[in-house]
Amino acid sequence: MNAHRLHPRWLALALLLASLMLLLLGAGVGSTGWESVWNLRADPLAWQIVRDIRLPRTLGAWLAGALLGLAGAVAQGVFRNPLADPYLLGSASGASLGVALSMAALGASPFALQGLLRLGITGAAFAGAAGAVLLTLVLAKGAHDTLRLLLAGVVVGVVLGAASSMVLLLTPEILQSMQSFMLGSTAFIGWDACALMAAVLAAVLLAAWALGRVLDGLALGEATAQSLGLPLAPLRLLLILLLALATGTAVAQCGLIAFVGLAAPHLVRSLVRAMHRWLLLLSAGMGAVLLLGADLLARWLVAPQELPVGVLTAVLGGSYLLWLMHRRPLQESA
């Protein structure tokens, strides 16, 4: 089996080429098709469509996918569990509660707002996700006990999910608008959001890369990691904060996108066998390709309308994991 694994550099090159191809395709996928691209020089409106709508949306989908893929690799490394995903510590439920409370106060859709209102919605999603993770850490009394942390995350997710449902029951007029966030969408990502996600991705990737040795030690067991002289509790806490930052930033900009953070590391492990530094980098690239490919497919399948990208990622990611479970136990893919 290992003889058929790729070298990490070859997979990195393949992901780079796939990303470039998908980014170019993104310029022509939309209600006006490639006509807008052909008429860039002659038609100012066509240039505005490509520059202000398609390019930031395409790049934003790539960046959000990279954040989720990276967060998924960190989560699976920290918890030593191939089923761990970026939403494991309650960030999804926290983000949903933050958006629901903001929409109840503002009375508007999270993806139809501009300026301060738009900033308020995305800020509320990020604050909700970060707050949920912090609440999980408080309930777990730190990050030293992995099992207690997982249980606290489950409890926080259930409680905050129930709180979101209560907000929707009290303000049913926001129910339809809330679906945009719950199903995920990249349709309203602008250049400012791209700049924010790019900055967070660079910072989290560099920090996670520097902590790759910690994840390698955890993969061998906590006793082995401690024998290497690693201060596990503070380093695990730092990794969880990086996980929360990456997840909260992606969720705040495009809503809840299912399975990308869970499937991306699995796909990487099925193709290469590498230490965590390579795994983190490749998982980010794989997540970027997965989400951008799903976003382009969502735009194309029922054009000129489009499907919520979160629905496609759930269907495709869920199908892949079912196939993986049927083919071999999940422990073998870790």
Secondary structure, DSSP 8 states (H G I E B T S, - for coil): -GGG-B-HHHHHHHHHHHHHHHHHHHTT-STTTTHHHHTTTT-HHHHHHIIIIIHHHHHHHHHHHHHHHHHHHHHHHHHT-TT--TTTTSHHHHHHHHHHHHHHHH-S-TTS--HHHHHHHHHHHHHHHHHHHHHHHHHTTSSS-HHHHHHHHHHHHHHHHHHHHHHHHH-GGGHHHHHHHHH---TT--HHHHHHHHHHHHHHHHHHHHTHHHHHHHHT-HHHHHHTT--HHHHHHHHHHHHHHHHHHHHHHH----SHHHHHHHHHHHHB---HHHHHHHHHHHHHHHHHHHHHHHHHHTTTS---HHHHHHHHHHHHHHHHHHHS-HHHH-
